[in-house]
Amino acid sequence: MHKASVLLLPVCAALVSCGGSLGRANEARPRHPVEPLRGPAPAAPVLERTASVSAPLSFVGRPSPQAAALALPTSGAAAVPSPVPAHHHASAPTAIRPVAASELCVSSGHVNPVASHLHVDSGAMRAVIAGDMSDTAEVDFVYGGPSRETTPLASGELRRQIGLKLRAKDTCNVVYVMWHVEPTPGIAVLVKSNPGASTHQQCADRGYVSIPPTAAAAVPHIVPNERHALRAEIHGDVLRVLVDRTVAWTGTLPPEALTFGGPAGIRTDNGVFDLDLSVARARAAGASCR
């Protein structure tokens, strides 16, 4: 044993202990193939039209190395991200409040209130929260398996995933934090930025940038009937992602992500999910979908 280790033992005894690629998706028009996500003072958000809204979790299991691999960029010579520092696990989270189904502006797919949850069974579901401007959002969910209908990505890949939208000014300018179910599990963070564009016809699948983490940890493989939580927080230009209440991804957003602002929201692809969505900001009085 090294001398340093021996010297630390009495101290420890006295103290008791020592201590992702996201597929492109058609954000506004479910009839078209879903575009893959590739990958600034906020302007007033342009909320998406309502399509259809029918009127504390514990860590779940330990992932295997194969199933819990992060969806990190593989091209180029980027350095492997450092593990998330231990002190991040104890960071006090931002207070959040639940979102009601009546607050959602659904632009694709369907969200149905069932008991105390929101139920999604769509090939491609997209929604934002009317009048919201939160930089913190969380979705608690149970995955129920593949959806009845499927919507392949523009690449032809059939990806199943769930994630959060932040600063969603419109379909062309938004930050995505996604948790892939299959074919490969992991966290993917992307920014879509298209200044001057606001509709799918104007931006299509252009403007995506994949954001590499500065620190990351393995996450569980999502399997049916297990409960999980995904949370995303923006603090300045730093994005922090928590999985099952533990920090799993930290990175720096590019300048373009801070040039636009808008509501938080939710996205799912090709899966059945029972979920609860929460955000940091209070409900906006009189807010409606446009």
N, C-alpha and C positions, 0 to 999 in steps of 0.2 A: 504494500500500500504506500502511496506517495505521502511525504511528510505533510503536504497541505491537507490531504484527506484526514490524516490522524488528528491534526490540530482542530479540524472542524467538528469532530465527533462530540467533544464536551459541549460545544456551543449548541449543537443540534439537540443534545439531550436536555439541556437547560430550557430550550425553547419548545420542547415536546416534539417538534417535527421540523424538517427542512423542506423547507419547501422550494372550364370551362369553355366549346363553340356552340353558340346558339343558332338554331336554324332560322332562316329568313321566313317571315310569315307576312301574309297580306294583312296589314293592321286594320284596314277599313273595309275590305271587300272579300268575304269568305268564298265567293265564287271563283276567284283567281287562286292560283297556287300560292301557298304561304311563303313569303320571301324570307331567306335566312338572315339573321342578324349578324353582321360582320363587325363586323368591326374587327354662362353665362349670363345689370339689373333685370330680373325676370319680367317678361312681358305678360300681359293678361292672358290666361290660358284659353285656348279654343277647345271647348269640351266636345267630345264625340257624341253623336246622336244616339239616343236610346234605341236599342234593337229589341230586347226582350228581357224584362225582369218580371216574372210571375209573382201578381200582387202578394293554471301554470303547468306546462308540460314538462315531463322528465325526459332525459336522454334515452332513446330507444335502441338498445342493443349495441354491439360493437361491430363495425364493418370489417369484412375481410380485406386484405390488401388489394385483391383484384376488384372487389365490388366497390370499394370506397375511393378509388383513384380520382383525383381532381381533374376537371376538364381544363387543363392548362395549355397555353399555346405550345406547339411542338416545333414550329418553324424557327429558323434563325439560331443564334447562339445565346439566347437570353439565359441569364443565370437562374438556377433553381430557387424559388422563393424560400425565405427563411420560415421556420415554424412560427406560429403565432406566439408571442411572448406570454408567459404564464400570467403576468399581472393583468392582461387584457380580460381574462376570464372573470375578474372581480369588478370590472367597470360597471358603474351604475347605469342601467338603461334609461332611455328617455321614456317618460310616461306616455301611454297610448290609450285610446278609447275605441270601442267596437264600432264598426260601420254597418248601418242597416241596409237591407236590400234596396229600399226606396232611394238611397243616395247614389246608387250605381248608375252610370251611363254606359250601357253595354253596346258596343259597336259591332260585335261579332259573336255568334253563338248565343247561348242561353244561360241565365243564372236563375235558379228556382229556390225560393225559401222552403226549407224542409225542417220542421221542428225549430230548433234554435240555430240551425246552420244554413249555409248556402250550398246548394247542390249543383254541380256542373257535370254534364255528360255531353261534351262537344268535341269535334275535331279541332276547332280553333275558337277559343273564347277570349275576348278582349274587353276590358272595362276600366273606367276611371271613376273617381269620386267627385261628384258635383261640388264645385266651389272650394275644393280642397287645395292647399298649398304645402302639404307636409313633406318634410325631408326625411321622415322616419315612417316606416310601414312594416307590418308583420302579418303573415298568414299562417294560421294554425290549421293543419289539414290531416285528413286520412285519405290515402290513395285507394281507390276501389278497383283498379285494373284498367284495361283498355276501354276507350269510349266506343259506343255503338257505331258512330261514323268516324272516319279517319280523313285527315287532310295532310298529305305528304308535303314536305318542304319543296321549294322550287328545285332543289338539287335531286329530288326523288327520295330522299331519306324520310323514313317514318319515325319521327322523334316524339317521345312522350316526355312532358316536362311541365313544371309549374313555376311561376315566378312573380316578381313584383315590378311595377313600373314606378319610377320616380321622376319628378320634374317633367311630367308628360305634357308639354305644351300642345302637342298634336301628334299625329301618326308619324311625322317626319323628324321630330325632335324630342327625344326621350332617353332616359337611362333605364336599362334593363338589368335585373338581378335574377338569374334563373337557376333552378335546381333540376338537372337532368335526371330522368328516371331510367330511360333506355333509348338507344342501345348502349350508351356509355354513361355511367353516373358521374356527377360532379357539379361544381358551381361554375357558372359562366357569367361574367359581367361585361356588358357592351353598352356603348353610347352610340345613338343614332343622331347625327347632326346634319341638317340640311337648311342652312339659313335662307329665308325667303320662300321656302316651300312649306306647305301645311296639309296637303292631301296626298293620298296614295298615287294618284295620277301624276303628281308633280315629282315625287321622290322615289316611288317604287321601293326597290331594295337597296338603294344607294345610301351612302353616308355612315355605314356601320364601322365602328372601331372596337376591337376586342381589347379589354383592359387587363393587363397582367397584374397579379398580386405582388405586393412587397412582402407579405407574410401569409401563409396559408396552412391549413390542417386538413387531414382526410375527413370526409363526411360519410355518413351511412348510405348504403344503397337503399333507395325507397322500394319497399315491397308492399303488396296489398294488406290492408287492415292494420297497419301500424301508424301510430300518430306521430307527427313531426311538426316542427315550427321553423319558418324561415323569416328572418328579420333583416332589414337593411336600414342603415342610418348614414346620412351625409352630414359631416361636420366640416365646414369650410370646403376644401377640395379633397378631403379624405372620406372614402367610403368604407364602412365597416359592415360585414355580413356575419350574422349569428345563425347557427344551425342548432336547433334543440337547446337554445339558451347559452350556447358556447360560441365564442368568436372563432370563426372558421376561415375568414378571408378578410384581408385589409389591403387597400390599394389607394392610389392617388388618381383622381379623375382628371382628364385633360381639360385645358382651358375652355374648349367649346361646350363642355357640359355645364359650365357656369354662366353661359350667355343666354340661356333660356330657362324658363320656370313654368310650373304647372302642377296639376294634381298628382297624387299617388294613385296607383291602380293595381290591377291583377291581370295575369295572363296564364292560360293553360293551353296545352296542345295534346290532343289525342289521348285523353285520360278522363276517368271518372274521379271526381274529388268532392268530398264533403269538407267545407272550409269555413273559417271565421277570419275576416279581414279586420285589421285595426290600424289606426293612424294616430299621429301625434296631435294634430290640430283639432279644435272643437268644430262641431258641425256648423257649416255656414248657413246662416238664416236666409231663407228665400232662394237658395241656390237651386238651379235646375239645369238639365241637359239642353244643349243647343243643337 
